[in-house]
Amino acid sequence: MSRGDDVSIDPGQDSPGLTRRNASGVAIASLVAALSNFVLMFVGTRTLSDAAGTEFLAFWSLLTGLFGVISGVQNETTRTVGAVAQGRPPGVRALWPALIVGAGVAVVVAALSPVIARRVVPLSASTAVPALIVIAVAYAAYVTLVGAFGGRGWWSHYAGLLCAEVGLRMALVVAVFVAGASLAGYELACVGATAVLVIYLVASPRARRAMASFADAGLGAMVRKHALAVVSTTSTAILVTAYGAVLKAFAHGVDPLLLGGLILAVSLTRAPIMIPLTSFTGVAIKLFLQRRDAPFAAMAKPFWALLALGVVGGAAAWFVGPWFVGFFNPGYQIAGWVFAALTFSSAFMAILTLLGTMVLALDAHVVYSVGWLVASAIALVILATPIALATRVVLSLSCGPLVGAAVMVTWLAGYARRQRVGREPR
């Protein structure tokens, strides 16, 4: 069977639409991922020394930041496989450009390894750094499968793979705990969960079909699109998942309890909104593609829902946050206002993420990149100032996303205006 024959059969079977049952499956997978994040941080801070516990939080932030960087491959794979499923001519297999970009990310991690080893993971550099380099390529293959499931509309498999990856990570962490808690052991357990990809490919014929999916462009074009998406998601990761590692690099030499408490506070206030929202990115792209002629109408309900969640969550965090962070480690002392401000700022981050998803769905990769680059640059500049560390963190995580969102809203307003003009009778 020729390549064109293979693709001509699949579109009729793919993209069946996001049913309520499938949406529930994705929601459950997102919830499992969010809860596992809390469990990992609790285990790491409770069973390791203060210094090792803070380093584990930084490593987990760096690892999830790397996952966030490579998630650009997932987003682009969802878009391009979905386009082929809807009838666009096929190009290269989606896996090959993903692996090339993953290898490029691995090279960048290797180049940064002296800084990572000295500033972020000095206690476990010999384990953590090689693991991060290897996982860059392995995770690119993993998110290709996740993205292909989303692009083809196989949402039950999409959700199942997300849950399986989280489940394997938790099982490995429990095994390390039983064998004798160690920093290097926890780090390898977190990295090793990506091996779920091999299990799926061996056990599931549909996973093998998804992994063999085609993109809607040739190798060179897809590598460029993946690379641009990764540049954008790098900026995203700096503000979201990798922020704790970035904070540790900027606050080198700070008391481990103060630094660990702030890293934990950032993670705790981001996770409830950002982890589910990140898991729903593939779903959001598909939905926005269906309403690309009215971007602000498509964004209205999610925008107000996220803002309301930030207000309510911030009020609750003022009172609950200090107690909750002490539950992880009694030595962590973070003021209530810091928790409230960080929680409210997470709504800005979520809105920026959703706007970025809309822009990406409209194939405006440059606008997506510029918005996130501006947001991360402003956040880093503020983080480098000499003001009090907690205030610095709050301002960087609030101002950066707001300015980045303004960049994307400006472009979307122009796009909507062009769409209206195009529909007017002549």
Rosetta blueprint (number, residue, H / E / L):
1 M L
2 S L
3 R H
4 G H
5 D H
6 D H
7 V H
8 S H
9 I H
10 D H
11 P H
12 G H
13 Q L
14 D L
15 S L
16 P L
17 G L
18 L L
19 T L
20 R H
21 R H
22 N H
23 A H
24 S H
25 G H
26 V H
27 A H
28 I H
29 A H
30 S H
31 L H
32 V H
33 A H
34 A H
35 L H
36 S H
37 N H
38 F H
39 V H
40 L H
41 M H
42 F H
43 V H
44 G H
45 T H
46 R H
47 T H
48 L L
49 S L
50 D H
51 A H
52 A H
53 G H
54 T H
55 E H
56 F H
57 L H
58 A H
59 F H
60 W H
61 S H
62 L H
63 L H
64 T H
65 G H
66 L H
67 F H
68 G H
69 V H
70 I H
71 S H
72 G H
73 V H
74 Q H
75 N H
76 E H
77 T H
78 T H
79 R H
80 T H
81 V H
82 G H
83 A H
84 V H
85 A H
86 Q L
87 G L
88 R L
89 P L
90 P L
91 G L
92 V L
93 R E
94 A L
95 L H
96 W H
97 P H
98 A H
99 L H
100 I H
101 V H
102 G H
103 A H
104 G H
105 V H
106 A H
107 V H
108 V H
109 V H
110 A H
111 A H
112 L H
113 S H
114 P H
115 V H
116 I H
117 A H
118 R H
119 R H
120 V H
121 V L
122 P L
123 L L
124 S L
125 A H
126 S H
127 T H
128 A H
129 V H
130 P H
131 A H
132 L H
133 I H
134 V H
135 I H
136 A H
137 V H
138 A H
139 Y H
140 A H
141 A H
142 Y H
143 V H
144 T H
145 L H
146 V H
147 G H
148 A H
149 F H
150 G H
151 G H
152 R H
153 G L
154 W L
155 W H
156 S H
157 H H
158 Y H
159 A H
160 G H
161 L H
162 L H
163 C H
164 A H
165 E H
166 V H
167 G H
168 L H
169 R H
170 M H
171 A H
172 L H
173 V H
174 V H
175 A H
176 V H
177 F H
178 V H
179 A H
180 G H
181 A L
182 S L
183 L H
184 A H
185 G H
186 Y H
187 E H
188 L H
189 A H
190 C H
191 V H
192 G H
193 A H
194 T H
195 A H
196 V H
197 L H
198 V H
199 I H
200 Y H
201 L H
202 V H
203 A H
204 S L
205 P H
206 R H
207 A H
208 R H
209 R H
210 A H
211 M H
212 A L
213 S L
214 F E
215 A L
216 D L
217 A L
218 G L
219 L H
220 G H
221 A H
222 M H
223 V H
224 R H
225 K H
226 H H
227 A H
228 L H
229 A H
230 V H
231 V H
232 S H
233 T H
234 T H
235 S H
236 T H
237 A H
238 I H
239 L H
240 V L
241 T L
242 A L
243 Y H
244 G H
245 A H
246 V H
247 L H
248 K H
249 A H
250 F H
251 A L
252 H L
253 G L
254 V L
255 D L
256 P H
257 L H
258 L H
259 L H
260 G H
261 G H
262 L H
263 I H
264 L H
265 A H
266 V H
267 S H
268 L H
269 T H
270 R H
271 A H
272 P H
273 I H
274 M H
275 I H
276 P H
277 L H
278 T H
279 S H
280 F L
281 T H
282 G H
283 V H
284 A H
285 I H
286 K H
287 L H
288 F H
289 L H
290 Q H
291 R L
292 R L
293 D L
294 A L
295 P H
296 F H
297 A H
298 A H
299 M H
300 A H
301 K H
302 P H
303 F H
304 W H
305 A H
306 L H
307 L H
308 A H
309 L H
310 G H
311 V H
312 V H
313 G H
314 G H
315 A H
316 A H
317 A H
318 W H
319 F H
320 V H
321 G H
322 P H
323 W H
324 F H
325 V H
326 G H
327 F H
328 F H
329 N L
330 P L
331 G L
332 Y L
333 Q L
334 I L
335 A L
336 G H
337 W H
338 V H
339 F H
340 A H
341 A H
342 L H
343 T H
344 F H
345 S H
346 S H
347 A H
348 F H
349 M H
350 A H
351 I H
352 L H
353 T H
354 L H
355 L H
356 G H
357 T H
358 M H
359 V H
360 L H
361 A H
362 L L
363 D L
364 A L
365 H H
366 V H
367 V H
368 Y H
369 S H
370 V H
371 G H
372 W H
373 L H
374 V H
375 A H
376 S H
377 A H
378 I H
379 A H
380 L H
381 V H
382 I H
383 L H
384 A L
385 T L
386 P L
387 I L
388 A L
389 L H
390 A H
391 T H
392 R H
393 V H
394 V H
395 L H
396 S H
397 L H
398 S H
399 C H
400 G H
401 P H
402 L H
403 V H
404 G H
405 A H
406 A H
407 V H
408 M H
409 V H
410 T H
411 W H
412 L H
413 A H
414 G H
415 Y H
416 A H
417 R H
418 R H
419 Q H
420 R H
421 V H
422 G H
423 R H
424 E L
425 P L
426 R L
